[in-house]
Amino acid sequence: MDREPRNNHFHIHWIKKKILDWEPFDTHADAQARAQELAGPNEIFTVEELSVKCPVCGGKAATAN
C-alpha cells in the first residue's frame, strides 16, 4: 500500500482500551461504519478527526480502501 501525505483524517478511539485504532479513514462515515462492524457487545467508541500532528501516523496515513 502506497503512503501519501494528507491533512485531516479519522481514527476510531476505543474508549475502554484508551487507544486510537491504527487504521486511518478518509471520512467520519467510513470510520463510524468500520467501528460498528468491529465493536463487541457494550464496546464504546468515538471517531476522532486528526491532522498532521496525529499520534498514530503523524499525518502520513495511507489512503484507507
CHARMM internal coordinates of N, CA and C (Angstrom, degrees):
IC EDIT
DIST 1 N 1 CA 1.4446
DIST 1 CA 1 C 1.5240
ANGL 1 N 1 CA 1 C 108.18
DIST 1 C 2 N 1.3373
ANGL 1 CA 1 C 2 N 118.02
DIHE 1 N 1 CA 1 C 2 N 125.89
DIST 2 N 2 CA 1.4531
ANGL 1 C 2 N 2 CA 122.23
DIHE 1 CA 1 C 2 N 2 CA 177.64
DIST 2 CA 2 C 1.5177
ANGL 2 N 2 CA 2 C 109.90
DIHE 1 C 2 N 2 CA 2 C -73.44
DIST 2 C 3 N 1.3135
ANGL 2 CA 2 C 3 N 116.31
DIHE 2 N 2 CA 2 C 3 N 147.12
DIST 3 N 3 CA 1.4586
ANGL 2 C 3 N 3 CA 121.00
DIHE 2 CA 2 C 3 N 3 CA 177.88
DIST 3 CA 3 C 1.5191
ANGL 3 N 3 CA 3 C 108.61
DIHE 2 C 3 N 3 CA 3 C -108.19
DIST 3 C 4 N 1.3155
ANGL 3 CA 3 C 4 N 115.94
DIHE 3 N 3 CA 3 C 4 N 129.09
DIST 4 N 4 CA 1.4457
ANGL 3 C 4 N 4 CA 121.95
DIHE 3 CA 3 C 4 N 4 CA 179.42
DIST 4 CA 4 C 1.5163
ANGL 4 N 4 CA 4 C 109.05
DIHE 3 C 4 N 4 CA 4 C -125.34
DIST 4 C 5 N 1.3451
ANGL 4 CA 4 C 5 N 118.18
DIHE 4 N 4 CA 4 C 5 N 130.81
DIST 5 N 5 CA 1.4545
ANGL 4 C 5 N 5 CA 119.38
DIHE 4 CA 4 C 5 N 5 CA 176.91
DIST 5 CA 5 C 1.5234
ANGL 5 N 5 CA 5 C 110.56
DIHE 4 C 5 N 5 CA 5 C -63.45
DIST 5 C 6 N 1.3164
ANGL 5 CA 5 C 6 N 116.59
DIHE 5 N 5 CA 5 C 6 N 144.18
DIST 6 N 6 CA 1.4502
ANGL 5 C 6 N 6 CA 120.62
DIHE 5 CA 5 C 6 N 6 CA 174.97
DIST 6 CA 6 C 1.5169
ANGL 6 N 6 CA 6 C 107.83
DIHE 5 C 6 N 6 CA 6 C -152.40
DIST 6 C 7 N 1.2956
ANGL 6 CA 6 C 7 N 116.53
DIHE 6 N 6 CA 6 C 7 N 168.49
DIST 7 N 7 CA 1.4473
ANGL 6 C 7 N 7 CA 119.69
DIHE 6 CA 6 C 7 N 7 CA -176.80
DIST 7 CA 7 C 1.5177
ANGL 7 N 7 CA 7 C 110.23
DIHE 6 C 7 N 7 CA 7 C -85.03
DIST 7 C 8 N 1.3078
ANGL 7 CA 7 C 8 N 116.93
DIHE 7 N 7 CA 7 C 8 N -104.93
DIST 8 N 8 CA 1.4589
ANGL 7 C 8 N 8 CA 119.79
DIHE 7 CA 7 C 8 N 8 CA -175.34
DIST 8 CA 8 C 1.5175
ANGL 8 N 8 CA 8 C 112.08
DIHE 7 C 8 N 8 CA 8 C -77.03
DIST 8 C 9 N 1.3243
ANGL 8 CA 8 C 9 N 114.29
DIHE 8 N 8 CA 8 C 9 N 144.19
DIST 9 N 9 CA 1.4519
ANGL 8 C 9 N 9 CA 122.37
DIHE 8 CA 8 C 9 N 9 CA 177.04
DIST 9 CA 9 C 1.5224
ANGL 9 N 9 CA 9 C 106.45
DIHE 8 C 9 N 9 CA 9 C -153.54
DIST 9 C 10 N 1.3177
ANGL 9 CA 9 C 10 N 117.41
DIHE 9 N 9 CA 9 C 10 N -179.42
DIST 10 N 10 CA 1.4619
ANGL 9 C 10 N 10 CA 121.55
DIHE 9 CA 9 C 10 N 10 CA -172.45
DIST 10 CA 10 C 1.5324
ANGL 10 N 10 CA 10 C 110.87
DIHE 9 C 10 N 10 CA 10 C -129.83
DIST 10 C 11 N 1.3222
ANGL 10 CA 10 C 11 N 114.82
DIHE 10 N 10 CA 10 C 11 N 144.74
DIST 11 N 11 CA 1.4617
ANGL 10 C 11 N 11 CA 122.09
DIHE 10 CA 10 C 11 N 11 CA 174.06
DIST 11 CA 11 C 1.5215
ANGL 11 N 11 CA 11 C 108.23
DIHE 10 C 11 N 11 CA 11 C -130.16
DIST 11 C 12 N 1.3215
ANGL 11 CA 11 C 12 N 115.92
DIHE 11 N 11 CA 11 C 12 N 152.81
DIST 12 N 12 CA 1.4717
ANGL 11 C 12 N 12 CA 121.45
DIHE 11 CA 11 C 12 N 12 CA 173.99
DIST 12 CA 12 C 1.5293
ANGL 12 N 12 CA 12 C 107.47
DIHE 11 C 12 N 12 CA 12 C -83.77
DIST 12 C 13 N 1.3035
ANGL 12 CA 12 C 13 N 115.84
DIHE 12 N 12 CA 12 C 13 N 132.15
DIST 13 N 13 CA 1.4726
ANGL 12 C 13 N 13 CA 121.56
DIHE 12 CA 12 C 13 N 13 CA 176.60
DIST 13 CA 13 C 1.5177
ANGL 13 N 13 CA 13 C 107.94
DIHE 12 C 13 N 13 CA 13 C -108.17
DIST 13 C 14 N 1.3292
ANGL 13 CA 13 C 14 N 116.18
DIHE 13 N 13 CA 13 C 14 N 110.42
DIST 14 N 14 CA 1.4599
ANGL 13 C 14 N 14 CA 121.79
DIHE 13 CA 13 C 14 N 14 CA 179.40
DIST 14 CA 14 C 1.5202
ANGL 14 N 14 CA 14 C 107.59
DIHE 13 C 14 N 14 CA 14 C -84.61
DIST 14 C 15 N 1.3249
ANGL 14 CA 14 C 15 N 116.89
DIHE 14 N 14 CA 14 C 15 N 112.63
DIST 15 N 15 CA 1.4531
ANGL 14 C 15 N 15 CA 122.76
DIHE 14 CA 14 C 15 N 15 CA -170.77
DIST 15 CA 15 C 1.5259
ANGL 15 N 15 CA 15 C 112.75
DIHE 14 C 15 N 15 CA 15 C -62.67
DIST 15 C 16 N 1.3093
ANGL 15 CA 15 C 16 N 119.36
DIHE 15 N 15 CA 15 C 16 N -51.44
DIST 16 N 16 CA 1.4690
ANGL 15 C 16 N 16 CA 121.03
DIHE 15 CA 15 C 16 N 16 CA -176.94
DIST 16 CA 16 C 1.5277
ANGL 16 N 16 CA 16 C 112.22
DIHE 15 C 16 N 16 CA 16 C -66.42
DIST 16 C 17 N 1.3337
ANGL 16 CA 16 C 17 N 116.75
DIHE 16 N 16 CA 16 C 17 N -30.58
DIST 17 N 17 CA 1.4638
ANGL 16 C 17 N 17 CA 120.51
DIHE 16 CA 16 C 17 N 17 CA 179.55
DIST 17 CA 17 C 1.5232
ANGL 17 N 17 CA 17 C 111.23
DIHE 16 C 17 N 17 CA 17 C -84.49
DIST 17 C 18 N 1.3271
ANGL 17 CA 17 C 18 N 116.81
DIHE 17 N 17 CA 17 C 18 N -14.88
DIST 18 N 18 CA 1.4654
ANGL 17 C 18 N 18 CA 123.41
DIHE 17 CA 17 C 18 N 18 CA -179.85
DIST 18 CA 18 C 1.5243
ANGL 18 N 18 CA 18 C 112.25
DIHE 17 C 18 N 18 CA 18 C 56.14
DIST 18 C 19 N 1.3360
ANGL 18 CA 18 C 19 N 115.90
DIHE 18 N 18 CA 18 C 19 N 38.41
DIST 19 N 19 CA 1.4672
ANGL 18 C 19 N 19 CA 120.36
DIHE 18 CA 18 C 19 N 19 CA 179.64
DIST 19 CA 19 C 1.5203
ANGL 19 N 19 CA 19 C 110.29
DIHE 18 C 19 N 19 CA 19 C -134.92
DIST 19 C 20 N 1.3258
ANGL 19 CA 19 C 20 N 114.39
DIHE 19 N 19 CA 19 C 20 N 159.41
DIST 20 N 20 CA 1.4523
ANGL 19 C 20 N 20 CA 121.11
DIHE 19 CA 19 C 20 N 20 CA 169.56
DIST 20 CA 20 C 1.5151
ANGL 20 N 20 CA 20 C 107.48
DIHE 19 C 20 N 20 CA 20 C -94.37
DIST 20 C 21 N 1.3202
ANGL 20 CA 20 C 21 N 116.23
DIHE 20 N 20 CA 20 C 21 N 135.67
DIST 21 N 21 CA 1.4569
ANGL 20 C 21 N 21 CA 120.92
DIHE 20 CA 20 C 21 N 21 CA 176.52
DIST 21 CA 21 C 1.5287
ANGL 21 N 21 CA 21 C 108.96
DIHE 20 C 21 N 21 CA 21 C -64.93
DIST 21 C 22 N 1.3114
ANGL 21 CA 21 C 22 N 118.06
DIHE 21 N 21 CA 21 C 22 N 147.70
DIST 22 N 22 CA 1.4635
ANGL 21 C 22 N 22 CA 123.18
DIHE 21 CA 21 C 22 N 22 CA -177.07
DIST 22 CA 22 C 1.5248
ANGL 22 N 22 CA 22 C 113.34
DIHE 21 C 22 N 22 CA 22 C -68.06
DIST 22 C 23 N 1.3415
ANGL 22 CA 22 C 23 N 116.98
DIHE 22 N 22 CA 22 C 23 N -28.37
DIST 23 N 23 CA 1.4595
ANGL 22 C 23 N 23 CA 120.56
DIHE 22 CA 22 C 23 N 23 CA -171.20
DIST 23 CA 23 C 1.5262
ANGL 23 N 23 CA 23 C 111.82
DIHE 22 C 23 N 23 CA 23 C -78.79
DIST 23 C 24 N 1.3430
ANGL 23 CA 23 C 24 N 118.16
DIHE 23 N 23 CA 23 C 24 N 122.89
DIST 24 N 24 CA 1.4643
ANGL 23 C 24 N 24 CA 121.27
DIHE 23 CA 23 C 24 N 24 CA 177.21
DIST 24 CA 24 C 1.5299
ANGL 24 N 24 CA 24 C 110.89
DIHE 23 C 24 N 24 CA 24 C -86.54
DIST 24 C 25 N 1.3136
ANGL 24 CA 24 C 25 N 115.66
DIHE 24 N 24 CA 24 C 25 N 152.31
DIST 25 N 25 CA 1.4606
ANGL 24 C 25 N 25 CA 122.09
DIHE 24 CA 24 C 25 N 25 CA 177.78
DIST 25 CA 25 C 1.5165
ANGL 25 N 25 CA 25 C 109.14
DIHE 24 C 25 N 25 CA 25 C -129.99
DIST 25 C 26 N 1.3255
ANGL 25 CA 25 C 26 N 115.93
DIHE 25 N 25 CA 25 C 26 N 147.25
DIST 26 N 26 CA 1.4578
ANGL 25 C 26 N 26 CA 121.19
DIHE 25 CA 25 C 26 N 26 CA 179.76
DIST 26 CA 26 C 1.5227
ANGL 26 N 26 CA 26 C 112.16
DIHE 25 C 26 N 26 CA 26 C -75.22
DIST 26 C 27 N 1.3285
ANGL 26 CA 26 C 27 N 117.08
DIHE 26 N 26 CA 26 C 27 N -29.93
DIST 27 N 27 CA 1.4651
ANGL 26 C 27 N 27 CA 119.86
DIHE 26 CA 26 C 27 N 27 CA -176.81
DIST 27 CA 27 C 1.5240
ANGL 27 N 27 CA 27 C 110.99
DIHE 26 C 27 N 27 CA 27 C -130.53
DIST 27 C 28 N 1.3181
ANGL 27 CA 27 C 28 N 114.78
DIHE 27 N 27 CA 27 C 28 N 155.79
DIST 28 N 28 CA 1.4656
ANGL 27 C 28 N 28 CA 121.56
DIHE 27 CA 27 C 28 N 28 CA 175.50
DIST 28 CA 28 C 1.5270
ANGL 28 N 28 CA 28 C 109.31
DIHE 27 C 28 N 28 CA 28 C -60.51
DIST 28 C 29 N 1.3209
ANGL 28 CA 28 C 29 N 116.86
DIHE 28 N 28 CA 28 C 29 N -42.53
DIST 29 N 29 CA 1.4684
ANGL 28 C 29 N 29 CA 121.59
DIHE 28 CA 28 C 29 N 29 CA -178.50
DIST 29 CA 29 C 1.5312
ANGL 29 N 29 CA 29 C 111.80
DIHE 28 C 29 N 29 CA 29 C -61.17
DIST 29 C 30 N 1.3234
ANGL 29 CA 29 C 30 N 117.58
DIHE 29 N 29 CA 29 C 30 N -40.92
DIST 30 N 30 CA 1.4744
ANGL 29 C 30 N 30 CA 120.90
DIHE 29 CA 29 C 30 N 30 CA 178.63
DIST 30 CA 30 C 1.5255
ANGL 30 N 30 CA 30 C 110.90
DIHE 29 C 30 N 30 CA 30 C -64.46
DIST 30 C 31 N 1.3168
ANGL 30 CA 30 C 31 N 116.92
DIHE 30 N 30 CA 30 C 31 N -43.23
DIST 31 N 31 CA 1.4621
ANGL 30 C 31 N 31 CA 120.93
DIHE 30 CA 30 C 31 N 31 CA 179.41
DIST 31 CA 31 C 1.5262
ANGL 31 N 31 CA 31 C 110.72
DIHE 30 C 31 N 31 CA 31 C -65.76
DIST 31 C 32 N 1.3161
ANGL 31 CA 31 C 32 N 116.74
DIHE 31 N 31 CA 31 C 32 N -41.70
DIST 32 N 32 CA 1.4688
ANGL 31 C 32 N 32 CA 121.65
DIHE 31 CA 31 C 32 N 32 CA 179.66
DIST 32 CA 32 C 1.5292
ANGL 32 N 32 CA 32 C 110.48
DIHE 31 C 32 N 32 CA 32 C -62.22
DIST 32 C 33 N 1.3183
ANGL 32 CA 32 C 33 N 116.41
DIHE 32 N 32 CA 32 C 33 N -45.26
DIST 33 N 33 CA 1.4645
ANGL 32 C 33 N 33 CA 120.79
DIHE 32 CA 32 C 33 N 33 CA -179.35
DIST 33 CA 33 C 1.5296
ANGL 33 N 33 CA 33 C 111.01
DIHE 32 C 33 N 33 CA 33 C -63.08
DIST 33 C 34 N 1.3269
ANGL 33 CA 33 C 34 N 116.98
DIHE 33 N 33 CA 33 C 34 N -43.12
DIST 34 N 34 CA 1.4639
ANGL 33 C 34 N 34 CA 120.42
DIHE 33 CA 33 C 34 N 34 CA -179.61
DIST 34 CA 34 C 1.5275
ANGL 34 N 34 CA 34 C 111.12
DIHE 33 C 34 N 34 CA 34 C -66.93
DIST 34 C 35 N 1.3230
ANGL 34 CA 34 C 35 N 116.78
DIHE 34 N 34 CA 34 C 35 N -40.04
DIST 35 N 35 CA 1.4651
ANGL 34 C 35 N 35 CA 120.56
DIHE 34 CA 34 C 35 N 35 CA 178.91
DIST 35 CA 35 C 1.5255
ANGL 35 N 35 CA 35 C 110.52
DIHE 34 C 35 N 35 CA 35 C -62.41
DIST 35 C 36 N 1.3078
ANGL 35 CA 35 C 36 N 116.62
DIHE 35 N 35 CA 35 C 36 N -40.23
DIST 36 N 36 CA 1.4650
ANGL 35 C 36 N 36 CA 119.91
DIHE 35 CA 35 C 36 N 36 CA 179.20
DIST 36 CA 36 C 1.5203
ANGL 36 N 36 CA 36 C 111.24
DIHE 35 C 36 N 36 CA 36 C -64.97
DIST 36 C 37 N 1.3459
ANGL 36 CA 36 C 37 N 117.03
DIHE 36 N 36 CA 36 C 37 N -33.90
DIST 37 N 37 CA 1.4634
ANGL 36 C 37 N 37 CA 120.95
DIHE 36 CA 36 C 37 N 37 CA 176.28
DIST 37 CA 37 C 1.5334
ANGL 37 N 37 CA 37 C 111.26
DIHE 36 C 37 N 37 CA 37 C -68.44
DIST 37 C 38 N 1.3259
ANGL 37 CA 37 C 38 N 117.22
DIHE 37 N 37 CA 37 C 38 N -38.46
DIST 38 N 38 CA 1.4620
ANGL 37 C 38 N 38 CA 122.41
DIHE 37 CA 37 C 38 N 38 CA -174.38
DIST 38 CA 38 C 1.5275
ANGL 38 N 38 CA 38 C 114.01
DIHE 37 C 38 N 38 CA 38 C -86.01
DIST 38 C 39 N 1.3110
ANGL 38 CA 38 C 39 N 117.03
DIHE 38 N 38 CA 38 C 39 N -25.51
DIST 39 N 39 CA 1.4690
ANGL 38 C 39 N 39 CA 120.98
DIHE 38 CA 38 C 39 N 39 CA -172.58
DIST 39 CA 39 C 1.5242
ANGL 39 N 39 CA 39 C 111.81
DIHE 38 C 39 N 39 CA 39 C -64.19
DIST 39 C 40 N 1.3094
ANGL 39 CA 39 C 40 N 114.49
DIHE 39 N 39 CA 39 C 40 N 134.78
DIST 40 N 40 CA 1.4548
ANGL 39 C 40 N 40 CA 121.09
DIHE 39 CA 39 C 40 N 40 CA 174.81
DIST 40 CA 40 C 1.5161
ANGL 40 N 40 CA 40 C 109.72
DIHE 39 C 40 N 40 CA 40 C -86.40
DIST 40 C 41 N 1.3264
ANGL 40 CA 40 C 41 N 117.15
DIHE 40 N 40 CA 40 C 41 N 177.60
DIST 41 N 41 CA 1.4583
ANGL 40 C 41 N 41 CA 120.78
DIHE 40 CA 40 C 41 N 41 CA 177.76
DIST 41 CA 41 C 1.5362
ANGL 41 N 41 CA 41 C 110.23
DIHE 40 C 41 N 41 CA 41 C -58.06
DIST 41 C 42 N 1.2956
ANGL 41 CA 41 C 42 N 115.66
DIHE 41 N 41 CA 41 C 42 N 132.86
DIST 42 N 42 CA 1.4704
ANGL 41 C 42 N 42 CA 122.90
DIHE 41 CA 41 C 42 N 42 CA 178.15
DIST 42 CA 42 C 1.5230
ANGL 42 N 42 CA 42 C 114.05
DIHE 41 C 42 N 42 CA 42 C 62.85
DIST 42 C 43 N 1.3258
ANGL 42 CA 42 C 43 N 118.30
DIHE 42 N 42 CA 42 C 43 N 15.61
DIST 43 N 43 CA 1.4630
ANGL 42 C 43 N 43 CA 120.71
DIHE 42 CA 42 C 43 N 43 CA 177.88
DIST 43 CA 43 C 1.5299
ANGL 43 N 43 CA 43 C 108.25
DIHE 42 C 43 N 43 CA 43 C -86.20
DIST 43 C 44 N 1.3150
ANGL 43 CA 43 C 44 N 115.61
DIHE 43 N 43 CA 43 C 44 N 131.03
DIST 44 N 44 CA 1.4662
ANGL 43 C 44 N 44 CA 121.02
DIHE 43 CA 43 C 44 N 44 CA -175.99
DIST 44 CA 44 C 1.5215
ANGL 44 N 44 CA 44 C 109.40
DIHE 43 C 44 N 44 CA 44 C -108.73
DIST 44 C 45 N 1.3285
ANGL 44 CA 44 C 45 N 115.45
DIHE 44 N 44 CA 44 C 45 N 139.88
DIST 45 N 45 CA 1.4606
ANGL 44 C 45 N 45 CA 120.88
DIHE 44 CA 44 C 45 N 45 CA 178.66
DIST 45 CA 45 C 1.5141
ANGL 45 N 45 CA 45 C 110.09
DIHE 44 C 45 N 45 CA 45 C -144.41
DIST 45 C 46 N 1.3073
ANGL 45 CA 45 C 46 N 115.45
DIHE 45 N 45 CA 45 C 46 N 161.20
DIST 46 N 46 CA 1.4493
ANGL 45 C 46 N 46 CA 122.88
DIHE 45 CA 45 C 46 N 46 CA 167.36
DIST 46 CA 46 C 1.5213
ANGL 46 N 46 CA 46 C 106.44
DIHE 45 C 46 N 46 CA 46 C -129.94
DIST 46 C 47 N 1.3014
ANGL 46 CA 46 C 47 N 116.00
DIHE 46 N 46 CA 46 C 47 N 164.46
DIST 47 N 47 CA 1.4550
ANGL 46 C 47 N 47 CA 120.80
DIHE 46 CA 46 C 47 N 47 CA 175.06
DIST 47 CA 47 C 1.5236
ANGL 47 N 47 CA 47 C 106.61
DIHE 46 C 47 N 47 CA 47 C -110.41
DIST 47 C 48 N 1.3269
ANGL 47 CA 47 C 48 N 115.54
DIHE 47 N 47 CA 47 C 48 N 124.43
DIST 48 N 48 CA 1.4556
ANGL 47 C 48 N 48 CA 121.85
DIHE 47 CA 47 C 48 N 48 CA -175.79
DIST 48 CA 48 C 1.5271
ANGL 48 N 48 CA 48 C 110.26
DIHE 47 C 48 N 48 CA 48 C -107.40
DIST 48 C 49 N 1.3335
ANGL 48 CA 48 C 49 N 115.66
DIHE 48 N 48 CA 48 C 49 N 133.23
DIST 49 N 49 CA 1.4591
ANGL 48 C 49 N 49 CA 120.76
DIHE 48 CA 48 C 49 N 49 CA 174.23
DIST 49 CA 49 C 1.5219
ANGL 49 N 49 CA 49 C 107.89
DIHE 48 C 49 N 49 CA 49 C -91.11
DIST 49 C 50 N 1.3165
ANGL 49 CA 49 C 50 N 116.10
DIHE 49 N 49 CA 49 C 50 N 128.41
DIST 50 N 50 CA 1.4570
ANGL 49 C 50 N 50 CA 121.43
DIHE 49 CA 49 C 50 N 50 CA -177.26
DIST 50 CA 50 C 1.5170
ANGL 50 N 50 CA 50 C 110.37
DIHE 49 C 50 N 50 CA 50 C -128.20
DIST 50 C 51 N 1.3236
ANGL 50 CA 50 C 51 N 115.73
DIHE 50 N 50 CA 50 C 51 N 164.23
DIST 51 N 51 CA 1.4548
ANGL 50 C 51 N 51 CA 120.93
DIHE 50 CA 50 C 51 N 51 CA -177.35
DIST 51 CA 51 C 1.5207
ANGL 51 N 51 CA 51 C 110.26
DIHE 50 C 51 N 51 CA 51 C -125.93
DIST 51 C 52 N 1.3141
ANGL 51 CA 51 C 52 N 116.22
DIHE 51 N 51 CA 51 C 52 N -153.23
DIST 52 N 52 CA 1.4604
ANGL 51 C 52 N 52 CA 120.86
DIHE 51 CA 51 C 52 N 52 CA -177.73
DIST 52 CA 52 C 1.5190
ANGL 52 N 52 CA 52 C 112.56
DIHE 51 C 52 N 52 CA 52 C -63.79
DIST 52 C 53 N 1.3248
ANGL 52 CA 52 C 53 N 118.64
DIHE 52 N 52 CA 52 C 53 N -16.26
DIST 53 N 53 CA 1.4602
ANGL 52 C 53 N 53 CA 121.38
DIHE 52 CA 52 C 53 N 53 CA 177.44
DIST 53 CA 53 C 1.5256
ANGL 53 N 53 CA 53 C 111.23
DIHE 52 C 53 N 53 CA 53 C -94.26
DIST 53 C 54 N 1.2933
ANGL 53 CA 53 C 54 N 117.27
DIHE 53 N 53 CA 53 C 54 N 26.59
DIST 54 N 54 CA 1.4620
ANGL 53 C 54 N 54 CA 122.92
DIHE 53 CA 53 C 54 N 54 CA -178.77
DIST 54 CA 54 C 1.5258
ANGL 54 N 54 CA 54 C 110.51
DIHE 53 C 54 N 54 CA 54 C -60.90
DIST 54 C 55 N 1.3496
ANGL 54 CA 54 C 55 N 117.79
DIHE 54 N 54 CA 54 C 55 N 126.54
DIST 55 N 55 CA 1.4614
ANGL 54 C 55 N 55 CA 119.75
DIHE 54 CA 54 C 55 N 55 CA 179.58
DIST 55 CA 55 C 1.5290
ANGL 55 N 55 CA 55 C 113.51
DIHE 54 C 55 N 55 CA 55 C -71.75
DIST 55 C 56 N 1.3238
ANGL 55 CA 55 C 56 N 116.76
DIHE 55 N 55 CA 55 C 56 N -15.03
DIST 56 N 56 CA 1.4707
ANGL 55 C 56 N 56 CA 120.01
DIHE 55 CA 55 C 56 N 56 CA -178.49
DIST 56 CA 56 C 1.5288
ANGL 56 N 56 CA 56 C 111.04
DIHE 55 C 56 N 56 CA 56 C -90.18
DIST 56 C 57 N 1.3015
ANGL 56 CA 56 C 57 N 116.81
DIHE 56 N 56 CA 56 C 57 N -51.01
DIST 57 N 57 CA 1.4668
ANGL 56 C 57 N 57 CA 118.99
DIHE 56 CA 56 C 57 N 57 CA -173.50
DIST 57 CA 57 C 1.5194
ANGL 57 N 57 CA 57 C 113.10
DIHE 56 C 57 N 57 CA 57 C -124.11
DIST 57 C 58 N 1.3114
ANGL 57 CA 57 C 58 N 118.49
DIHE 57 N 57 CA 57 C 58 N 4.05
DIST 58 N 58 CA 1.4620
ANGL 57 C 58 N 58 CA 120.86
DIHE 57 CA 57 C 58 N 58 CA 177.26
DIST 58 CA 58 C 1.5130
ANGL 58 N 58 CA 58 C 113.35
DIHE 57 C 58 N 58 CA 58 C 64.07
DIST 58 C 59 N 1.3547
ANGL 58 CA 58 C 59 N 116.57
DIHE 58 N 58 CA 58 C 59 N 20.63
DIST 59 N 59 CA 1.4563
ANGL 58 C 59 N 59 CA 119.93
DIHE 58 CA 58 C 59 N 59 CA -179.39
DIST 59 CA 59 C 1.5042
ANGL 59 N 59 CA 59 C 113.61
DIHE 58 C 59 N 59 CA 59 C 80.98
DIST 59 C 60 N 1.3287
ANGL 59 CA 59 C 60 N 117.84
DIHE 59 N 59 CA 59 C 60 N 1.26
DIST 60 N 60 CA 1.4491
ANGL 59 C 60 N 60 CA 121.62
DIHE 59 CA 59 C 60 N 60 CA -179.86
DIST 60 CA 60 C 1.5200
ANGL 60 N 60 CA 60 C 109.96
DIHE 59 C 60 N 60 CA 60 C -103.46
DIST 60 C 61 N 1.3058
ANGL 60 CA 60 C 61 N 115.31
DIHE 60 N 60 CA 60 C 61 N 40.47
DIST 61 N 61 CA 1.4535
ANGL 60 C 61 N 61 CA 121.43
DIHE 60 CA 60 C 61 N 61 CA -177.66
DIST 61 CA 61 C 1.5191
ANGL 61 N 61 CA 61 C 111.14
DIHE 60 C 61 N 61 CA 61 C -68.39
DIST 61 C 62 N 1.3076
ANGL 61 CA 61 C 62 N 115.28
DIHE 61 N 61 CA 61 C 62 N 143.69
DIST 62 N 62 CA 1.4672
ANGL 61 C 62 N 62 CA 120.30
DIHE 61 CA 61 C 62 N 62 CA 175.43
DIST 62 CA 62 C 1.5218
ANGL 62 N 62 CA 62 C 107.78
DIHE 61 C 62 N 62 CA 62 C -77.56
DIST 62 C 63 N 1.2936
ANGL 62 CA 62 C 63 N 116.53
DIHE 62 N 62 CA 62 C 63 N 150.18
DIST 63 N 63 CA 1.4500
ANGL 62 C 63 N 63 CA 120.41
DIHE 62 CA 62 C 63 N 63 CA 176.27
DIST 63 CA 63 C 1.5057
ANGL 63 N 63 CA 63 C 108.48
DIHE 62 C 63 N 63 CA 63 C -62.83
DIST 63 C 64 N 1.3314
ANGL 63 CA 63 C 64 N 116.19
DIHE 63 N 63 CA 63 C 64 N 123.90
DIST 64 N 64 CA 1.4678
ANGL 63 C 64 N 64 CA 121.47
DIHE 63 CA 63 C 64 N 64 CA -179.66
DIST 64 CA 64 C 1.5119
ANGL 64 N 64 CA 64 C 109.40
DIHE 63 C 64 N 64 CA 64 C -80.39
DIST 64 C 65 N 1.3058
ANGL 64 CA 64 C 65 N 115.59
DIHE 64 N 64 CA 64 C 65 N 125.70
DIST 65 N 65 CA 1.4803
ANGL 64 C 65 N 65 CA 120.70
DIHE 64 CA 64 C 65 N 65 CA 177.70
DIST 65 CA 65 C 1.4927
ANGL 65 N 65 CA 65 C 108.88
DIHE 64 C 65 N 65 CA 65 C -128.19
END
COOR INIT
IC SEED 1 N 1 CA 1 C
IC BUILD
